[in-house]
Amino acid sequence: MRRRDKMSLPLPVPPRSGGAALPSPDRSYVTVGVDQEVFALDVGHVREVLDPQPFTRLPDMPPSVRGVIDVRGQSLPVFDLRVKFGLPPGEQTAHTRVVVLEVPFAGQPVVLGALTDRVFEVTALDDTGIERPAELGMRWRSEAVAGLGRRHGRLVIILDVAHVFSLTDLSLAAPDVPGS
């Protein structure tokens, strides 16, 4: 697969206290749906969006890994975002998509797929600003949330892709990463 250098930049990590920067509302995001929620992925991490294809399950895969798929001769692990976020796996529909991501890990980008219920668009967020995620009461793991924005007046959860996937996930997806 072709690598684009701009895609290896991670999103800023939201602080637990203090004043570190939130993601920029001037960036473009790929908006995706998982269950009833809308998430935004920094377009700099997105390589492409694919229709789902049959998954090959390998022995001892974690429950969040749906399987591997073939993308132009390369095997790609696909993580089910519903399972990653504590939901039961969903049935595939005509809207189901695999978002191919580059996630920074051990100084190099790791390519993996994220199974989503649907992909909406590539867009900028509304210019109402980005808010810090609340520490309590969120349905999703707060360390995976870089901020909260709005699109067409609806709340959008901006994901920090470096935190959505655990070190174990990234080690599984990384080919020949030293120390993994």
Secondary structure, DSSP 8 states (H G I E B T S, - for coil): ----GGGG-------SSS------TTSEEEEEEETTEEEEEEGGGEEEEE-----B--TT--TTEEEEEEETTEEEEEEEHHHHTT-------TT-EEEEEEEEETTEEEEEEEEESEEEEEEE--TT--B---SSS-SS-GGGEEEEEEETTEEEEEE-HHHHS-HHHHHHHSSS-TT-
